[in-house]
Amino acid sequence: MNHETQVKAATLAALALGETIRECGRVPSGHLYAAVMGHMSLSCYQQLIGVLKNAGMVREESHELIWCGPRQ
């Protein structure tokens, strides 16, 4: 997979994780990872959640991911 394809895949994965957290409002991080673990490694999941947190879209409290971004 070339670099451009990897970037597109990571972007789509981050968007999908963000959308899931937004729809739930809040979700235990372990539960969310359990749902996607067949599609990505724990390291990749943690990096993508880190991107969402750094962007101010998600915050984490006691291993629970909470949506902070726009509602729509």
Secondary structure, DSSP 8 states (H G I E B T S, - for coil): --HHHHHHHHHHHHHHHHHHHHHHSEEEHHHHHHHHTTTS-HHHHHHHHHHHHHTTSEEEETTEEEE-S---
